[in-house]
Amino acid sequence: MIADKTQTQSNTHRAIEATFRIERARLIAGLARMVRNIDRAEELAQDALVAALAEWPQSGIPENPGAWLMTTGKRRAIDAIRQGKMRERKHAEIAQELDEASDDATRAIEAAMDDDLGDELLGLIFTACHPVLSPDARAALTLRVVGGLTTDEIARAFLSSEATIAQRIVRAKKTIAKAGLTFEVPRGLERAARLSSALEVIYLIFNEAYAATAGDDLVRPPLAMEALRLGRMLAGLTPEDAEVFGLLALMEIQASRLQARIGPGGALLTLIEQDRARWDHLLIRRGLDALARAEALAEKSGVSDGPYALQAAIAACHARARKAADTDWPRIAALYDRLRAVAPSPVVDLNRAIAHSMAFGPEAGLQLADEIADAAALRNYAPLPAARGDFLFRAGRLAEARAEFKAAAALTRNMRERAFLLSRADACDCER
């Protein structure tokens, strides 16, 4: 009996922790909108988790656990405002309103925090993308608070150091607090000014979900679905922006392949190896529709070659190919040439090298990879030696390929990806 009770409590704790991971970002967003401070919102969210761990094993998991956590966090905030010294004027004003209000009025105040302009979480993203922050700080802060990534994961995504990212996040929080920003979706010109940063952040969150930088999982589907949800909401808020639909198209098409990227035993499957019957064809159709809208809006505005729309067009080439051999690699290579012109970066250059290797042979890829081999941003970037290993393998230079795959395996922080790269290194020995 004791063992059964212990097991039940353990299962409940795991369920609570899983629920918190899912609800964490929305919880922090709602609390930040109330208390106007991200650090305080994170503390209140943690308080709500502690309360759940104490109460749910006895009372059971509530029907709507997310609402329970939000209500608990807000009550803690209200209690702190009422009981504390309330040094900040805004806290004093809120406390005075609450002290004078009846229970019905208190509920009305909380309900008023949720206007019909958009989701609280989207409001947090736009706040984190405020012009008072640097572009890097905007993305890092949102990935930490909204995406729930660790500073190490964000550092890998930015090809930066963990210490640099940690300092960036701390400074960003202080800047937002000092500026007294409201955690709401902006309107009009202010929204347009922050849109590109919001797009960048949502895509970075999606990228982490599509190819996890660390840990035991190759993909993080819940995080991908959250990025997709935010992208769809943003498209609803900005129905005339081509790049919003370009990003949405890109994520929809990429998300269609999430489950197919994982093979038996959790092994990584490359795009060429994937069973295309396992692709989500509803997501593909949604992505192609979003791409068509992006292209129509771009033509209407006279501004073409948006970087997200170009990447979506590349993804569409894969989505339209019934089998890997049907892939139009020359078109993909040409699209990467155009992408490099409008959004130059070492990572784009690397993907361009891969596309050229598939379209024109491995030596073409090697030549382009050699041109970026000394890029500082790629110095510890596992995909570079992994790509070179593939080029060399297809060129029949197996000993060199094996060394590159080994080097890539040593750089990656993802266990599944490391196993995949080591298996490719072993395959070089089998081919000799």
N, C-alpha and C positions, 0 to 999 in steps of 0.2 A: 504493500500500500504506500509506504513512504517513497519507494522508488517510482511508483506510478505518479504520485503527486509531484515529485521532483521533475519528472519528465514533462508533465503537463505545464509546470511553471516555466521550464526551459523553452518549450514550444511557444508559450505565450510571449515570453521575452523576445524570441526570434521574430514573432509576428509583429510585435510592437516596433522593434528596430527596423524591420522591413517597411512598415507603414510610415515611420518617421523619415526614412530615406526618400520615399515617394512624395511625401507631403512637405518635406523640409523647405524647399524653395518657395512654394506658395505661402507657407506659414511665415517665413521670414519677411516675404513681401508684404503680407497683410499687417504684420506687426510693425514693420518699418514705416508703413504709411501712417500708422497710428502714433508712434513715438518719435518719428522723424530722426531716427538714429540707427544705423545698420548694426553697430556693435551691440547696442541694447536689444535690438530685435533678435539677434543671434542668441543672446543670453536668455531672453524670454522663451525662445523656441526650445532651448535646452531645458529650461525649467518645466515646460510642458511635457517634454519627454520623460523627465524624472517623475513627474506626477503620474503619467501613464504607467510607468514601470511599477509604481507603488499601488495604483488603484485597479488597473485592468486585470491583474491576476485574480483579484477577489470578485470584482463586479462583472468581469467578462469584457471582451472587446466591443465597444459601442457600434451601433449600426452605421454611423457615419464618423469614423475615427478622425478624419481630417478636420471636420467641424468641431469635434471635441477638443482636439489639440489647439485649434485657433481660439475657441472660446476660453480655454484654460489660459493660454498665453495672454489674451486681452484682459482677462480678469486680473492676472498677476500685474499687468501694466497699470490697470486702474488702481489696484491696491497700492502700488508703489507711488503713484501720483498723489493719491489721497494721504498716504501716511508719511511720505518723505518731506523734506524741507522744500522741495520744488524750487530750486534756485533759478532754473530757467523760466523765463516769463511765460513761454508757451505752455509749459507743464502746469504752471499756476493757473492759467486761464482755463485749461481743460479740466483741472481738478475742481475749480469753482463751478463750472457748468455741471459736472457730475454730482457734486455735493447738493446742488439745488434741484437736480432732476429726479423724477420718479423712475421706477424700474422701466416703465414704458418709454419714458424719454431717453433713458440710457440706451435702450435697444435702438431707438430712432437715431441717436448720435452715431452708434456703430454702423447702422445700415447706411447712413449718409456717407460713410467712408467709401462705399462701393458704388460709384456712379456708373452710368451706362457707356462711358467712353471706352472702356476696355478692361482687360484683366489686370488684377493687382500685380501679377508677376510681370506683365508687359510694362506696367508703370515703373517697376523696379529696374527693369532693363533700360528704359529711357532715362531714368535718373542716373544710372551708372554710366550712361553714354552722354552725359552733359558736357558741353564745351569747356567747362572749368577744369576738366580732367584731360590728361594727355591721351592720345589714342590707345597706347599700350596699357595705360592704367584703366581705361574704360573696359577693355576686353578682359584684362586680368581680374578685375573686381567682379564682373558679371559671371565669369566662369567659376569663381570661388563661391559667390553668394547664391547665384541662380543654379549653376550647373552642379554645385557640390563637389567640384574637383579639389584635390589637395594642391598645395603650392608646388609640389614636385611635379604633378601631372600638368599643371599650367606651364611650368618652366619647360617641360618637354614639348608642349604644344607650341610655345613661343621660341623654342631653340635658345633658351636663356638659362640663367642659373637660378636655383631655388631661392637664394638670399635676395637676389634682385627682385624676383616676383613678390616675395614676402614684404619687402620694403615698399614696393609699388602699391600693394593692396592696403597696407596701413596708411600710407599717405593719401590714397584715394578716399578712404573712409573719413579721415580727418578733414579733407577738403570739402566733402559733401556736407559734413556736420557744420563746418564753419560757414558755408554758403547758405545754410538753412533751406535746402532744396525740399520741395514737396515730391512725394513718391507717386506721381500720377503720369498718365500718358499725355504728352503735350499736344497742343493744337496748332494748326496752320503752319506758318513759316518756321516756328520753333521745332515742330516735329520733323519737318523736311531737313533742317540743319543737322539733326541727330540721327537721321535715317541710315546713313552709310555705316556709322559705328554700330547701330543696332543690328544691321545685316551681318556685319563682320562677327559680332559676338554670337549671334544665333548659329552662324555657320561653324564657328570654332566649337561650340557645344556639340553640334551634330558630328563634326569630325572626330571628337573624342569618343562619341558613341559608336561611330562606324569602325574605328580602329583604335581601341583603348591603348593608351601609352604605357600602362603598367598593370600589374596584377595577373590573375589567372584567366580572366575572360578576354576573348578577342573582341567581342562586341558588347555594347551596353544598350539593348533595345529600349528600355524605359526612357533613357536619356535621349535617344534618337526620336522617340515619339513626342517627348516634351519639346524638342527643337522644332519638330514638324508642327506641333500645335501652335507654337509661338509664330512660326512662319505663316501659317494659315490665318491666324488672327491679324498679323501685320498686313497681309494681303487684303483682308477685309477692311482694314483702316485706311489703306492707301491703294485703292483699286485702279489708279491710273499710273502707277510707277512700274516701269518695265523691269527694273532690277529686282524689285521685291518678288515679282513673279518668276524672274530668272532663278533667284535663290530657291524659291519654293519648288520650282520644277526640278532643280538639281537635287534637292533633298528627297523629294518624292521618289525620283528614279533610283537614287543611291539606296534609299531605305528598302526598296523592293528587293534588294539582293542580300539584306542582312542575314536572313536565316540560311541562305545558300552558301554563305562564306564559311560555314562550319560543317566539317565532315564527320565521319565516324570517330568517336573518341575525342571529339572537340578539336580535331586537326584543322588548320587553316587551309582553305581551298582558294587557289588563285581564280581570277576571272575566267580564264580559259578552262579551268578544271570544273567549274561550277555546273551543277545540273540546272539548266535554265527553266525546267518545269517547276522548280521550287521557287522561282522568282514570283513576287506578288504582282500579278498582272493588273490588278485594280490600281495599285500605286503607280505602276508604269503608265496606265492611261491617264491618271490624274496628273502625273508629271508631264506627259506630252501635251496635255491640254493647257497646263500652266505655261509651258514653253511656247506654245502657239500664241497665247495671249501676250507673253513677254515680247515676242517678235513683232506682233501686230502693234503693240504700244510703242515699241522702238521705232518702227517705220512711221507711225503717226507723228512722233515727236521729232523725227529726223536724226535721232541719236542712236547709232547702232554699236555693236561690239561691246556691250556691257560685260564685265568679267564674269558675273554669275550666269548670265544668259549663254555666254560662250562655253562655260563649263557644263551647263545643262545640255547644250547641243552635243558636246562630247559624250556625255552620259547617254544621250538619246541614241547615238550611233551604236552603242553596246546593246541598249534595250531593244532596238529594232532588228538586231541580228538574231535569227532563229537558232543558229549554232555559232560557236566561236570562229569557225573558218569563214563565216559570212561577214565578219566585222570589216567595216570600211576603214582600214588603218590609214590609207593616204589622206582621207578626209579628216580623220582625227589628228594626224600630224599637222595638216594645214590649219586646223582650228587652234592647235597649240601654238603655232607660229603667230596667229592673230592675238591669242591670249597674252603671249609674251610681250607683244607690242603695247598692250593697254595696261597690263598688270605684271610688270617684270618682277621676278623674285627667283631665288635659287631653287625653290621647290617646284615652281612652274618649269624652270629650265630642266630639272631632273625628269619631270613627267613628260616633257617634250622629247627628251632623249629616249625615253622608253617607247613613246609613240613612233618616233623615227626608226627605232630598231625593229619594230614590228612591221612597219611599212616598207622599209628599204634595206633591212638586214642588220644583224648585230654589230657589224663594224661601224655602221652609221651611228648607232647608239653609243658605242664606245668613244667615238670621236667627240660627240657632244658632251658626254659625261666627263671626258678628260678636260674639256674647256671650263668646267665648273668644279673640278676636283679640289681646288684651293680655296673655295668660297668659305669664309669663316663660319657662316650659318650652318654649313653642312659638315663641319669638322667631326662632330660626334653624332651624326644623323644616320641611323641604321639603314634607311631605305637607299642611301647612295651606294654603299658596298653591296647591298642586296641586289640592286639593279645591275651593277657592274658584274656581279657573279652570274646573273642570268644571261647577260650579253656574252660573257666569256664561255659559259656553258654551251650556248647555242652556236658559238663560233668554234667549238671543239677544243678550246684551251682549258682543259679540265683542271689541271693543277692550279692555275691562276684562279679559276672559278671557285675551287674549294677554299682557297685562302680568303677570298672576298666574302663567301658565305659565313666562314668562321668569324671574320671581323664583324660582320653585321650582327651575328648572334651575340657577340660579346657586348655590343652597344645597346641592344634592345632591352627594355625593362618588362616586356610582356612575355610571360612564360610560354604561352601557346605559340607566339611568333618565334621565340627562340628555338623551340622544338622543331618548328617548320624549317627554319634556316639551317639547323644542324642536320636535318634529314636531307636537305638539298646538298649540303657539303658531303654527306655520306654517299649520295647518289653519284657524285663525281668519281668516287673510288670504284663504284660498281660499273661505271661506263668505260673504265680504262682497260 
